[in-house]
Amino acid sequence: MDYITVSAKNLDEAITEALIQLGVTSDQLDYEVIEKGSAGFLGIFNVKPVVIRVTIKKSLVERTQEFCDELFAAMK
């Protein structure tokens, strides 16, 4: 799993939903805002949710392992 996409009424709710879905803490999360969303007219009409793309930060061990795997594959 590379990323998940989450939508909610505002950014805080979207981040909270992502944390719950992934079961991680906020320091282990990276996100990118895909759509900013809007409150619409009087909060009723044309309301658009915030959409974010969320990934889990990889630990140093995981990044080192991936690097070594790619290096050894290139060396054959």
N, C-alpha and C positions, 0 to 999 in steps of 0.2 A: 504494500500500500504506500503510494507516494504522497497522496494528499486526499483530503476530503473537502467538500464544499458545504458550507453552512449558511443558512439565511435566517434572519430574525428582524424584529422591529428596530433594533438599534445595535451598535457595535458591541456594547457590553454584553448584551444578551446573546449575540452570536458567538462571542469568545467563550462565554460561560457554557453554552451548548456544546461547543467543540471540546472543551475541557471534560465535560461529562461523557461525551461519546468516546473520546480517546482514553479517558481514565488517567490523565496526566496532570501535572501542576503547570501553572502559567509560565514558569521559567523554562519549561521543556517545549514550549510552543512557539512556532513561527507562523505568522499569518500575513496575507496580502488581501487588501480590499479590492474586490472585483467590481461591485456596484455600491455606491455610497448610499443609495436609498433616499427617500424623502418622506416628510410627514404628510404631504398632500395638503389639500385645501380643508381647513378646519379639522385636520386629523381624520377625515372621513373619506374624501374623494381623492383618487389618484395616489394612494399610499403605496410606496415602493419599499420593500424590505432591503436591509443591508445584506450583501452577499460577500462572504470571505472564503478564501482558499487557505486551508490550514495544513501544515506539516509538523511532524515531530522532529525536534532537533536531535541530531545524532551525537552520540557520545564520542569522545576521542578514540576509544577502542574500536568502535564501529567504523569511524572514518579511516583509521589506520588500516584496519582489515580490508576495507574496500580498496584502498590505495595499493596495498600489497597484492591483492588478487588481480587488479588491473595491470600492475607492473609485471607480475609473473606471467600473466596471459600474453602480454606484449613480447616478453622474452622467449616464450614458448619453452 
